Amino acid sequence: MSFLDSYFNNEDNFPLKNQNIDEEILKVKTIVEQGNIYSVIESVEETLQICVENERFEDGLILSNKLLDIFPYNSEYWLKKGVMLNGLFRFDEALECYHKSLSLNPCDSEALINKAATEENLGLFVQAKETLETVLNNDSQNDEALFSLGLLLQHQENYNNAVQYFKSAVEINAEYSEAFYELGYCYENLDMFEEALEAYNQYIELEPYNANGYYNRGIVYVKLNQLEKAVDSYELAISLKNDFSSAYFNKGNALADLGKLQQAIEAFKEAFRIDNTDEACCFNIGNIYEELGDIASAIKYYSDAININNEYYEAYLSRGFCYDSMGKFHLALKDFNRAISLSQDCAEAWYAKADLEYSLGQLQEAVDSYTSALKLEPENFQVWFNLAETYFEMGDWLEAINAYNQCISLNPNDAASHYGKAKVNFIISRPKEAIECLKSAFSIDPSMRSEFAQEYPEIRSSKLFKKLLGEY
């Protein structure tokens, strides 16, 4: 019996693909550490490859070092050591190993491709591109080099050129599934959704048991507004990977867009069960309950989102709206203030706060909040109108006119703005200007005449007024 057979019976023999990886790596490391590596070189090499395939970089580094102690001029072992170091984010050391490997075997395409990947990790993009072009100069049909060049360009968001390399890779190797996957990703980022769908379908055909293909295809179906197909695709992803929280989450979004709100809630709840740190699940559930009119449940889930992430300003804002609708104004104001403290550039929070302050009679505070909102959205008609009405309530007539003028500038056909400006002009004894504003308001919306008659009966019945207005 050989020395190796004392550790591995016939059923446990290499290759190790179907065995317990931890156990098998430990066995080989034990043999090596006992100084018996010479008798199991082939087994160590196979285990080293298993370490590469399963990202067991620490173990692989130990084994590659042991092999290099005996065979310091073996280019393959230097290559494997470089792969391990790259996986451990020790990129400078990995690059040295690739240089040693290439000094022993200068035309090794695998070493060059791995070297390029490490150069990219170091931010040496020009060098990485040159390294891959060296491979293609030696072998223009090297699909891995073409694929790697595509990835390099994709990571730089140069999607158009990346597409050309991925297409070249699949033209050479029609079963290069990873290239189809990245091709789909590039097309998606180029808003070429039909092409992305075709690429993901090609990937799925080659990798029918990979959940990510169905998941990405679902995203593209959403962008094509084919929501039912998107849901089906997410469900296929989930059937292959039942803890796929992102697939449940996106399924929930698609179901919500389809109006299937209860099913959407269940999908989000399942996503949250898998990942209970995802505050967006709680936020989306809160949104749906708010849409269903179940404000108490909406507040609960917005609060859950805030408990997970106390800087989630959207959740504070949404909970504030819920409190406002329930008449819990001070709680609402507290949430709006918190949202603003977290996101100063959220105009919606500012004008929500302003509207509430107006309702509470805090008029100067409302003016300040409306003004802050307008700094962010200077052409927001509704905010200008609310500001004008607030100034009117405060008796700040000139500022009210200025705000109404802004409203009219933004929307000349808004009768309420002309009417509001008319009322201010009457108050400050500018009858001519008031009459002109009323004419504009009545021309745009004749029903304003009735409103004016109710508010100002003594003026409305005046013969002089009627004459000025052109009714005589």
One Martini backbone bead per residue (centre of mass of N, CA, C, O) as a GRO file, in nm:
protein
  472
    1MET     BB    1   0.097   0.036   0.023
    2SER     BB    2   0.067   0.350  -0.007
    3PHE     BB    3   0.083   0.638   0.160
    4LEU     BB    4  -0.185   0.754   0.055
    5ASP     BB    5  -0.369   0.503   0.128
    6SER     BB    6  -0.363   0.567   0.440
    7TYR     BB    7  -0.568   0.819   0.385
    8PHE     BB    8  -0.701   0.683   0.117
    9ASN     BB    9  -0.941   0.530  -0.004
   10ASN     BB   10  -1.103   0.437  -0.283
   11GLU     BB   11  -1.353   0.633  -0.227
   12ASP     BB   12  -1.145   0.893  -0.154
   13ASN     BB   13  -1.036   0.951  -0.410
   14PHE     BB   14  -0.916   1.105  -0.662
   15PRO     BB   15  -1.109   1.329  -0.721
   16LEU     BB   16  -1.271   1.599  -0.503
   17LYS     BB   17  -1.543   1.724  -0.599
   18ASN     BB   18  -1.748   1.520  -0.412
   19GLN     BB   19  -1.619   1.614  -0.155
   20ASN     BB   20  -1.510   1.719   0.139
   21ILE     BB   21  -1.317   1.985   0.136
   22ASP     BB   22  -1.210   2.024   0.418
   23GLU     BB   23  -1.114   1.734   0.461
   24GLU     BB   24  -0.919   1.708   0.217
   25ILE     BB   25  -0.734   1.945   0.275
   26LEU     BB   26  -0.641   1.844   0.551
   27LYS     BB   27  -0.507   1.583   0.457
   28VAL     BB   28  -0.293   1.712   0.273
   29LYS     BB   29  -0.167   1.902   0.482
   30THR     BB   30  -0.073   1.676   0.670
   31ILE     BB   31   0.121   1.539   0.480
   32VAL     BB   32   0.299   1.787   0.421
   33GLU     BB   33   0.374   1.859   0.724
   34GLN     BB   34   0.519   1.562   0.745
   35GLY     BB   35   0.713   1.546   0.475
   36ASN     BB   36   0.536   1.379   0.221
   37ILE     BB   37   0.515   1.524  -0.068
   38TYR     BB   38   0.657   1.338  -0.281
   39SER     BB   39   0.417   1.109  -0.271
   40VAL     BB   40   0.177   1.362  -0.342
   41ILE     BB   41   0.190   1.562  -0.582
   42GLU     BB   42  -0.071   1.516  -0.746
   43SER     BB   43  -0.265   1.569  -0.508
   44VAL     BB   44  -0.173   1.856  -0.448
   45GLU     BB   45  -0.247   1.975  -0.723
   46GLU     BB   46  -0.548   1.910  -0.704
   47THR     BB   47  -0.597   2.068  -0.443
   48LEU     BB   48  -0.508   2.340  -0.549
   49GLN     BB   49  -0.738   2.360  -0.758
   50ILE     BB   50  -0.963   2.351  -0.548
   51CYS     BB   51  -0.883   2.613  -0.412
   52VAL     BB   52  -0.940   2.789  -0.655
   53GLU     BB   53  -1.246   2.705  -0.707
   54ASN     BB   54  -1.311   2.769  -0.370
   55GLU     BB   55  -1.149   3.006  -0.238
   56ARG     BB   56  -0.882   2.868  -0.081
   57PHE     BB   57  -0.622   3.066  -0.030
   58GLU     BB   58  -0.469   2.990   0.223
   59ASP     BB   59  -0.431   2.691   0.154
   60GLY     BB   60  -0.304   2.736  -0.128
   61LEU     BB   61  -0.053   2.889  -0.027
   62ILE     BB   62   0.071   2.662   0.132
   63LEU     BB   63   0.097   2.458  -0.104
   64SER     BB   64   0.259   2.636  -0.304
   65ASN     BB   65   0.503   2.674  -0.116
   66LYS     BB   66   0.579   2.374  -0.093
   67LEU     BB   67   0.629   2.332  -0.397
   68LEU     BB   68   0.849   2.565  -0.426
   69ASP     BB   69   1.060   2.440  -0.239
   70ILE     BB   70   1.111   2.209  -0.461
   71PHE     BB   71   0.995   2.392  -0.730
   72PRO     BB   72   1.125   2.700  -0.821
   73TYR     BB   73   1.087   2.644  -1.164
   74ASN     BB   74   0.767   2.647  -1.160
   75SER     BB   75   0.532   2.822  -1.329
   76GLU     BB   76   0.263   2.707  -1.218
   77TYR     BB   77   0.314   2.761  -0.915
   78TRP     BB   78   0.344   3.068  -0.943
   79LEU     BB   79   0.064   3.113  -1.054
   80LYS     BB   80  -0.097   2.998  -0.813
   81LYS     BB   81   0.016   3.191  -0.605
   82GLY     BB   82  -0.095   3.445  -0.739
   83VAL     BB   83  -0.391   3.371  -0.710
   84MET     BB   84  -0.395   3.361  -0.401
   85LEU     BB   85  -0.298   3.653  -0.349
   86ASN     BB   86  -0.525   3.790  -0.500
   87GLY     BB   87  -0.754   3.668  -0.318
   88LEU     BB   88  -0.599   3.825  -0.062
   89PHE     BB   89  -0.515   4.122  -0.166
   90ARG     BB   90  -0.199   4.068  -0.264
   91PHE     BB   91  -0.105   4.220  -0.536
   92ASP     BB   92   0.201   4.269  -0.542
   93GLU     BB   93   0.278   3.973  -0.491
   94ALA     BB   94   0.128   3.854  -0.729
   95LEU     BB   95   0.289   4.002  -0.951
   96GLU     BB   96   0.559   3.869  -0.888
   97CYS     BB   97   0.466   3.581  -0.955
   98TYR     BB   98   0.398   3.632  -1.254
   99HIS     BB   99   0.681   3.718  -1.336
  100LYS     BB  100   0.812   3.445  -1.269
  101SER     BB  101   0.639   3.271  -1.450
  102LEU     BB  102   0.713   3.434  -1.719
  103SER     BB  103   1.022   3.385  -1.703
  104LEU     BB  104   0.963   3.067  -1.760
  105ASN     BB  105   0.677   3.146  -1.939
  106PRO     BB  106   0.614   3.398  -2.158
  107CYS     BB  107   0.343   3.258  -2.323
  108ASP     BB  108   0.142   3.243  -2.087
  109SER     BB  109  -0.185   3.312  -2.095
  110GLU     BB  110  -0.282   3.266  -1.806
  111ALA     BB  111  -0.077   3.451  -1.669
  112LEU     BB  112  -0.152   3.709  -1.823
  113ILE     BB  113  -0.449   3.724  -1.738
  114ASN     BB  114  -0.394   3.733  -1.431
  115LYS     BB  115  -0.214   3.980  -1.438
  116ALA     BB  116  -0.430   4.177  -1.543
  117ALA     BB  117  -0.620   4.153  -1.301
  118THR     BB  118  -0.415   4.267  -1.096
  119GLU     BB  119  -0.365   4.536  -1.236
  120GLU     BB  120  -0.652   4.632  -1.201
  121ASN     BB  121  -0.654   4.618  -0.889
  122LEU     BB  122  -0.412   4.846  -0.896
  123GLY     BB  123  -0.492   5.055  -1.140
  124LEU     BB  124  -0.343   4.926  -1.410
  125PHE     BB  125  -0.497   4.969  -1.697
  126VAL     BB  126  -0.289   4.993  -1.921
  127GLN     BB  127  -0.129   4.735  -1.851
  128ALA     BB  128  -0.364   4.538  -1.875
  129LYS     BB  129  -0.421   4.589  -2.172
  130GLU     BB  130  -0.139   4.511  -2.275
  131THR     BB  131  -0.139   4.220  -2.171
  132LEU     BB  132  -0.387   4.124  -2.338
  133GLU     BB  133  -0.268   4.203  -2.616
  134THR     BB  134  -0.043   3.996  -2.604
  135VAL     BB  135  -0.221   3.753  -2.623
  136LEU     BB  136  -0.353   3.835  -2.902
  137ASN     BB  137  -0.087   3.839  -3.061
  138ASN     BB  138  -0.053   3.524  -3.017
  139ASP     BB  139  -0.393   3.492  -2.987
  140SER     BB  140  -0.678   3.602  -3.145
  141GLN     BB  141  -0.866   3.341  -3.023
  142ASN     BB  142  -0.872   3.433  -2.725
  143ASP     BB  143  -1.146   3.433  -2.526
  144GLU     BB  144  -1.035   3.521  -2.247
  145ALA     BB  145  -0.904   3.786  -2.336
  146LEU     BB  146  -1.157   3.913  -2.450
  147PHE     BB  147  -1.317   3.900  -2.189
  148SER     BB  148  -1.116   4.067  -2.014
  149LEU     BB  149  -1.138   4.323  -2.183
  150GLY     BB  150  -1.436   4.362  -2.138
  151LEU     BB  151  -1.419   4.392  -1.829
  152LEU     BB  152  -1.231   4.632  -1.820
  153LEU     BB  153  -1.431   4.822  -1.971
  154GLN     BB  154  -1.676   4.783  -1.789
  155HIS     BB  155  -1.542   4.897  -1.524
  156GLN     BB  156  -1.519   5.183  -1.700
  157GLU     BB  157  -1.800   5.218  -1.859
  158ASN     BB  158  -1.725   5.088  -2.156
  159TYR     BB  159  -1.973   4.937  -2.313
  160ASN     BB  160  -1.939   4.942  -2.618
  161ASN     BB  161  -1.654   4.804  -2.627
  162ALA     BB  162  -1.720   4.559  -2.454
  163VAL     BB  163  -1.920   4.427  -2.646
  164GLN     BB  164  -1.717   4.351  -2.869
  165TYR     BB  165  -1.557   4.144  -2.698
  166PHE     BB  166  -1.790   3.958  -2.616
  167LYS     BB  167  -1.876   3.890  -2.904
  168SER     BB  168  -1.607   3.761  -2.985
  169ALA     BB  169  -1.609   3.536  -2.773
  170VAL     BB  170  -1.885   3.397  -2.874
  171GLU     BB  171  -1.789   3.344  -3.164
  172ILE     BB  172  -1.569   3.141  -3.070
  173ASN     BB  173  -1.758   3.071  -2.800
  174ALA     BB  174  -2.086   2.960  -2.776
  175GLU     BB  175  -2.031   2.854  -2.448
  176TYR     BB  176  -1.979   3.144  -2.315
  177SER     BB  177  -2.157   3.234  -2.056
  178GLU     BB  178  -2.018   3.482  -1.922
  179ALA     BB  179  -2.032   3.659  -2.177
  180PHE     BB  180  -2.339   3.676  -2.193
  181TYR     BB  181  -2.381   3.805  -1.920
  182GLU     BB  182  -2.208   4.067  -1.973
  183LEU     BB  183  -2.361   4.150  -2.221
  184GLY     BB  184  -2.627   4.203  -2.078
  185TYR     BB  185  -2.518   4.421  -1.888
  186CYS     BB  186  -2.431   4.623  -2.105
  187TYR     BB  187  -2.699   4.657  -2.251
  188GLU     BB  188  -2.849   4.761  -2.003
  189ASN     BB  189  -2.661   5.022  -1.973
  190LEU     BB  190  -2.755   5.104  -2.285
  191ASP     BB  191  -3.070   5.051  -2.319
  192MET     BB  192  -3.061   4.746  -2.459
  193PHE     BB  193  -3.305   4.534  -2.383
  194GLU     BB  194  -3.337   4.325  -2.605
  195GLU     BB  195  -3.038   4.240  -2.608
  196ALA     BB  196  -3.023   4.161  -2.313
  197LEU     BB  197  -3.236   3.939  -2.323
  198GLU     BB  198  -3.088   3.760  -2.525
  199ALA     BB  199  -2.832   3.717  -2.355
  200TYR     BB  200  -2.970   3.591  -2.104
  201ASN     BB  201  -3.097   3.355  -2.260
  202GLN     BB  202  -2.828   3.231  -2.340
  203TYR     BB  203  -2.729   3.185  -2.057
  204ILE     BB  204  -2.965   3.002  -1.959
  205GLU     BB  205  -2.918   2.779  -2.167
  206LEU     BB  206  -2.627   2.717  -2.038
  207GLU     BB  207  -2.747   2.809  -1.725
  208PRO     BB  208  -3.030   2.674  -1.586
  209TYR     BB  209  -2.909   2.677  -1.259
  210ASN     BB  210  -2.884   2.996  -1.256
  211ALA     BB  211  -3.025   3.251  -1.080
  212ASN     BB  212  -2.900   3.518  -1.200
  213GLY     BB  213  -3.021   3.505  -1.483
  214TYR     BB  214  -3.321   3.538  -1.399
  215TYR     BB  215  -3.287   3.797  -1.241
  216ASN     BB  216  -3.179   3.979  -1.471
  217ARG     BB  217  -3.416   3.929  -1.658
  218GLY     BB  218  -3.625   4.058  -1.473
  219ILE     BB  219  -3.512   4.344  -1.490
  220VAL     BB  220  -3.558   4.375  -1.795
  221TYR     BB  221  -3.862   4.331  -1.796
  222VAL     BB  222  -3.922   4.585  -1.637
  223LYS     BB  223  -3.794   4.784  -1.849
  224LEU     BB  224  -4.019   4.661  -2.061
  225ASN     BB  225  -4.297   4.627  -1.904
  226GLN     BB  226  -4.287   4.299  -1.824
  227LEU     BB  227  -4.410   4.201  -1.533
  228GLU     BB  228  -4.499   3.907  -1.546
  229LYS     BB  229  -4.226   3.802  -1.649
  230ALA     BB  230  -4.064   3.901  -1.413
  231VAL     BB  231  -4.197   3.731  -1.196
  232ASP     BB  232  -4.128   3.459  -1.322
  233SER     BB  233  -3.819   3.500  -1.311
  234TYR     BB  234  -3.795   3.535  -1.005
  235GLU     BB  235  -3.919   3.257  -0.936
  236LEU     BB  236  -3.694   3.092  -1.067
  237ALA     BB  237  -3.470   3.196  -0.889
  238ILE     BB  238  -3.600   3.098  -0.621
  239SER     BB  239  -3.614   2.792  -0.695
  240LEU     BB  240  -3.286   2.784  -0.693
  241LYS     BB  241  -3.288   3.024  -0.452
  242ASN     BB  242  -3.454   3.050  -0.148
  243ASP     BB  243  -3.240   3.300  -0.039
  244PHE     BB  244  -3.327   3.531  -0.253
  245SER     BB  245  -3.384   3.843  -0.159
  246SER     BB  246  -3.372   4.017  -0.421
  247ALA     BB  247  -3.595   3.860  -0.569
  248TYR     BB  248  -3.819   3.920  -0.372
  249PHE     BB  249  -3.800   4.226  -0.386
  250ASN     BB  250  -3.849   4.258  -0.696
  251LYS     BB  251  -4.113   4.110  -0.695
  252GLY     BB  252  -4.258   4.314  -0.517
  253ASN     BB  253  -4.237   4.552  -0.712
  254ALA     BB  254  -4.389   4.421  -0.949
  255LEU     BB  255  -4.653   4.362  -0.797
  256ALA     BB  256  -4.713   4.654  -0.722
  257ASP     BB  257  -4.729   4.755  -1.022
  258LEU     BB  258  -4.978   4.541  -1.068
  259GLY     BB  259  -5.163   4.565  -0.793
  260LYS     BB  260  -5.040   4.323  -0.601
  261LEU     BB  261  -5.023   4.395  -0.282
  262GLN     BB  262  -5.031   4.141  -0.104
  263GLN     BB  263  -4.807   3.989  -0.259
  264ALA     BB  264  -4.594   4.203  -0.213
  265ILE     BB  265  -4.581   4.184   0.090
  266GLU     BB  266  -4.489   3.887   0.099
  267ALA     BB  267  -4.225   3.932  -0.051
  268PHE     BB  268  -4.099   4.137   0.146
  269LYS     BB  269  -4.117   3.955   0.396
  270GLU     BB  270  -3.927   3.738   0.285
  271ALA     BB  271  -3.683   3.917   0.243
  272PHE     BB  272  -3.668   3.994   0.549
  273ARG     BB  273  -3.630   3.712   0.663
  274ILE     BB  274  -3.350   3.676   0.524
  275ASP     BB  275  -3.304   4.011   0.560
  276ASN     BB  276  -3.313   4.196   0.866
  277THR     BB  277  -3.133   4.462   0.739
  278ASP     BB  278  -3.359   4.553   0.529
  279GLU     BB  279  -3.520   4.854   0.523
  280ALA     BB  280  -3.665   4.856   0.240
  281CYS     BB  281  -3.879   4.649   0.303
  282CYS     BB  282  -4.030   4.811   0.517
  283PHE     BB  283  -4.084   5.059   0.346
  284ASN     BB  284  -4.254   4.917   0.124
  285ILE     BB  285  -4.471   4.814   0.311
  286GLY     BB  286  -4.557   5.090   0.408
  287ASN     BB  287  -4.648   5.199   0.133
  288ILE     BB  288  -4.876   4.994   0.089
  289TYR     BB  289  -5.042   5.051   0.341
  290GLU     BB  290  -5.089   5.345   0.268
  291GLU     BB  291  -5.240   5.281   0.002
  292LEU     BB  292  -5.460   5.104   0.171
  293GLY     BB  293  -5.514   5.285   0.448
  294ASP     BB  294  -5.304   5.155   0.663
  295ILE     BB  295  -5.155   5.359   0.876
  296ALA     BB  296  -5.061   5.195   1.119
  297SER     BB  297  -4.890   4.991   0.956
  298ALA     BB  298  -4.713   5.194   0.818
  299ILE     BB  299  -4.581   5.308   1.072
  300LYS     BB  300  -4.454   5.047   1.169
  301TYR     BB  301  -4.264   5.004   0.916
  302TYR     BB  302  -4.120   5.272   0.927
  303SER     BB  303  -4.009   5.220   1.211
  304ASP     BB  304  -3.846   4.970   1.138
  305ALA     BB  305  -3.660   5.113   0.941
  306ILE     BB  306  -3.546   5.313   1.153
  307ASN     BB  307  -3.430   5.097   1.350
  308ILE     BB  308  -3.216   5.008   1.139
  309ASN     BB  309  -3.216   5.321   1.012
  310ASN     BB  310  -3.166   5.641   1.156
  311GLU     BB  311  -3.102   5.773   0.837
  312TYR     BB  312  -3.397   5.735   0.702
  313TYR     BB  313  -3.552   5.988   0.556
  314GLU     BB  314  -3.792   5.864   0.398
  315ALA     BB  315  -3.925   5.740   0.651
  316TYR     BB  316  -3.977   6.001   0.802
  317LEU     BB  317  -4.147   6.137   0.585
  318SER     BB  318  -4.369   5.919   0.560
  319ARG     BB  319  -4.449   5.916   0.858
  320GLY     BB  320  -4.529   6.211   0.867
  321PHE     BB  321  -4.771   6.188   0.674
  322CYS     BB  322  -4.925   5.992   0.854
  323TYR     BB  323  -4.950   6.169   1.103
  324ASP     BB  324  -5.095   6.398   0.960
  325SER     BB  325  -5.349   6.225   0.872
  326MET     BB  326  -5.407   6.170   1.200
  327GLY     BB  327  -5.336   6.451   1.362
  328LYS     BB  328  -5.017   6.420   1.440
  329PHE     BB  329  -4.843   6.696   1.417
  330HIS     BB  330  -4.592   6.683   1.607
  331LEU     BB  331  -4.484   6.417   1.493
  332ALA     BB  332  -4.459   6.514   1.207
  333LEU     BB  333  -4.265   6.748   1.257
  334LYS     BB  334  -4.039   6.577   1.372
  335ASP     BB  335  -3.993   6.411   1.111
  336PHE     BB  336  -3.934   6.645   0.917
  337ASN     BB  337  -3.690   6.751   1.072
  338ARG     BB  338  -3.525   6.490   1.049
  339ALA     BB  339  -3.515   6.475   0.742
  340ILE     BB  340  -3.368   6.746   0.708
  341SER     BB  341  -3.113   6.676   0.881
  342LEU     BB  342  -3.037   6.440   0.664
  343SER     BB  343  -3.171   6.625   0.407
  344GLN     BB  344  -3.130   6.938   0.288
  345ASP     BB  345  -3.215   6.857  -0.034
  346CYS     BB  346  -3.527   6.813   0.054
  347ALA     BB  347  -3.801   6.964  -0.060
  348GLU     BB  348  -4.037   6.793   0.044
  349ALA     BB  349  -3.977   6.835   0.345
  350TRP     BB  350  -4.006   7.140   0.352
  351TYR     BB  351  -4.308   7.162   0.241
  352ALA     BB  352  -4.432   6.979   0.452
  353LYS     BB  353  -4.352   7.150   0.692
  354ALA     BB  354  -4.488   7.411   0.598
  355ASP     BB  355  -4.782   7.311   0.584
  356LEU     BB  356  -4.793   7.238   0.885
  357GLU     BB  357  -4.725   7.513   1.002
  358TYR     BB  358  -4.968   7.651   0.882
  359SER     BB  359  -5.182   7.472   1.028
  360LEU     BB  360  -5.051   7.569   1.319
  361GLY     BB  361  -4.982   7.890   1.283
  362GLN     BB  362  -4.668   7.895   1.178
  363LEU     BB  363  -4.592   8.130   0.963
  364GLN     BB  364  -4.291   8.200   0.972
  365GLU     BB  365  -4.193   7.909   0.953
  366ALA     BB  366  -4.326   7.855   0.680
  367VAL     BB  367  -4.173   8.062   0.519
  368ASP     BB  368  -3.892   7.942   0.568
  369SER     BB  369  -3.957   7.664   0.440
  370TYR     BB  370  -4.046   7.755   0.161
  371THR     BB  371  -3.779   7.898   0.096
  372SER     BB  372  -3.604   7.642   0.111
  373ALA     BB  373  -3.752   7.491  -0.114
  374LEU     BB  374  -3.697   7.712  -0.341
  375LYS     BB  375  -3.390   7.674  -0.350
  376LEU     BB  376  -3.435   7.381  -0.481
  377GLU     BB  377  -3.735   7.474  -0.625
  378PRO     BB  378  -3.786   7.760  -0.808
  379GLU     BB  379  -4.040   7.616  -1.001
  380ASN     BB  380  -4.255   7.572  -0.773
  381PHE     BB  381  -4.572   7.657  -0.778
  382GLN     BB  382  -4.705   7.555  -0.512
  383VAL     BB  383  -4.506   7.693  -0.320
  384TRP     BB  384  -4.557   7.980  -0.410
  385PHE     BB  385  -4.857   7.982  -0.341
  386ASN     BB  386  -4.830   7.914  -0.040
  387LEU     BB  387  -4.657   8.158   0.023
  388ALA     BB  388  -4.862   8.372  -0.060
  389GLU     BB  389  -5.083   8.283   0.144
  390THR     BB  390  -4.910   8.334   0.394
  391TYR     BB  391  -4.860   8.633   0.354
  392PHE     BB  392  -5.157   8.703   0.361
  393GLU     BB  393  -5.208   8.609   0.653
  394MET     BB  394  -4.977   8.813   0.767
  395GLY     BB  395  -4.986   9.095   0.595
  396ASP     BB  396  -4.762   9.067   0.357
  397TRP     BB  397  -4.829   9.222   0.074
  398LEU     BB  398  -4.571   9.248  -0.105
  399GLU     BB  399  -4.484   8.952  -0.083
  400ALA     BB  400  -4.741   8.836  -0.199
  401ILE     BB  401  -4.719   8.965  -0.477
  402ASN     BB  402  -4.451   8.842  -0.555
  403ALA     BB  403  -4.552   8.547  -0.537
  404TYR     BB  404  -4.783   8.573  -0.743
  405ASN     BB  405  -4.599   8.653  -0.976
  406GLN     BB  406  -4.451   8.386  -0.986
  407CYS     BB  407  -4.697   8.218  -1.052
  408ILE     BB  408  -4.772   8.364  -1.318
  409SER     BB  409  -4.504   8.303  -1.457
  410LEU     BB  410  -4.543   7.987  -1.441
  411ASN     BB  411  -4.886   8.031  -1.450
  412PRO     BB  412  -5.092   8.231  -1.632
  413ASN     BB  413  -5.365   8.023  -1.597
  414ASP     BB  414  -5.402   8.102  -1.289
  415ALA     BB  415  -5.667   8.221  -1.124
  416ALA     BB  416  -5.584   8.226  -0.819
  417SER     BB  417  -5.344   8.422  -0.852
  418HIS     BB  418  -5.501   8.663  -0.961
  419TYR     BB  419  -5.699   8.677  -0.724
  420GLY     BB  420  -5.497   8.717  -0.495
  421LYS     BB  421  -5.377   8.978  -0.611
  422ALA     BB  422  -5.640   9.137  -0.605
  423LYS     BB  423  -5.687   9.138  -0.297
  424VAL     BB  424  -5.434   9.291  -0.224
  425ASN     BB  425  -5.495   9.548  -0.392
  426PHE     BB  426  -5.744   9.627  -0.234
  427ILE     BB  427  -5.608   9.656   0.046
  428ILE     BB  428  -5.379   9.872  -0.086
  429SER     BB  429  -5.528  10.064  -0.282
  430ARG     BB  430  -5.540   9.912  -0.597
  431PRO     BB  431  -5.793   9.908  -0.807
  432LYS     BB  432  -5.681   9.885  -1.090
  433GLU     BB  433  -5.511   9.628  -1.045
  434ALA     BB  434  -5.743   9.459  -0.935
  435ILE     BB  435  -5.922   9.459  -1.186
  436GLU     BB  436  -5.719   9.324  -1.378
  437CYS     BB  437  -5.699   9.063  -1.216
  438LEU     BB  438  -5.997   8.987  -1.228
  439LYS     BB  439  -6.024   8.967  -1.529
  440SER     BB  440  -5.826   8.733  -1.554
  441ALA     BB  441  -5.969   8.535  -1.366
  442PHE     BB  442  -6.253   8.535  -1.510
  443SER     BB  443  -6.148   8.446  -1.787
  444ILE     BB  444  -6.036   8.171  -1.689
  445ASP     BB  445  -6.265   8.169  -1.431
  446PRO     BB  446  -6.593   8.234  -1.396
  447SER     BB  447  -6.646   8.117  -1.100
  448MET     BB  448  -6.502   8.352  -0.946
  449ARG     BB  449  -6.744   8.544  -0.920
  450SER     BB  450  -6.885   8.397  -0.688
  451GLU     BB  451  -6.656   8.416  -0.484
  452PHE     BB  452  -6.641   8.724  -0.483
  453ALA     BB  453  -6.936   8.780  -0.397
  454GLN     BB  454  -6.904   8.642  -0.117
  455GLU     BB  455  -6.650   8.808  -0.011
  456TYR     BB  456  -6.756   9.096  -0.183
  457PRO     BB  457  -7.060   9.224  -0.187
  458GLU     BB  458  -7.019   9.538  -0.184
  459ILE     BB  459  -6.844   9.544  -0.444
  460ARG     BB  460  -7.013   9.372  -0.646
  461SER     BB  461  -7.270   9.588  -0.628
  462SER     BB  462  -7.113   9.798  -0.765
  463LYS     BB  463  -7.142  10.007  -1.029
  464LEU     BB  464  -6.846  10.089  -1.063
  465PHE     BB  465  -6.734   9.808  -1.075
  466LYS     BB  466  -6.898   9.708  -1.317
  467LYS     BB  467  -6.782   9.915  -1.508
  468LEU     BB  468  -6.481   9.842  -1.480
  469LEU     BB  469  -6.551   9.538  -1.565
  470GLY     BB  470  -6.766   9.558  -1.815
  471GLU     BB  471  -7.099   9.527  -1.735
  472TYR     BB  472  -7.195   9.822  -1.885
   0.00000   0.00000   0.00000
